[in-house]
Amino acid sequence: MSQPDPIRMQKYLSGVDYPAGRDDLVRHAQDEGADDEVLDHLRTIPDRTYDGPNAVSAEFSKS
C-alpha cells in the first residue's frame, strides 16, 4: 500500500476534538470526505488514544 501524504490526511482531520481514538479519527475523516487511500491508511495506525494532530501524524507516517 502506498503511503498517502500526511498533510492531506490532516486536512480531513481538521476540527477533531482531541483526545481521540483511531475509530474516531477514521469516522471524522470519512465525514469530511477522505478518499479510500487516506481512510485505509488511518485504519492501520495503532488503536489507542491520540492527544493531538502531531501524535496522529507521527503514527500515520510510520504505518
N, C-alpha and C positions, 0 to 999 in steps of 0.2 A: 504494500500500500504506500503510495507517495504521501509525503507529509505536507499538509496544507500550510499556508502562510499564517504564522501566529497573529499577525496584525489583522488579517481577515477574520480569524477566529474571534479576536477581541471586539471587532465591530459588532458581531452577533451577540456578544455577552454584555454589551453596554447596558447599564441600568440594572444589572443583577444586584440583589441585596445580599451582601456577604455578612457572615459566613454562609457558604452554600455547598451542598453536596454535588457529586458528579451528576446524579439524575436531575437535580435542579438546574444545573448548567445546560445539560442536553435539552431539557424541556424549554428553557428560556431561548436557547439558540434556535430551536425548532420554531418557536412562536415568532422569532424575529426573521424567519425565512432563510435560515442557514441551509446551504446545499448539503447533499449527502456526504461529500468528502469531509467537510468540517464535522458534521454530526457523527459519522463513523469514527473519526479520529478522537473526538471528545469521549466517545463511549469506551475508548481504550485506556483512558487515564485511570489511575487508581481510584477506587470507590472510597473516598474519605471527604472530610470537610475542608474546604479551601477558604482561607481568610481574606483573599483578595485577588485581583487580576494577575499580580506578579506570580503568585503561587500556581495559578492555573497555567499561565504561560510557561513556567518552568517545567511542569509535568507534560504539557502539550508538546513541548519541544523535545522531550526525552522519548516519548512514545513512538 
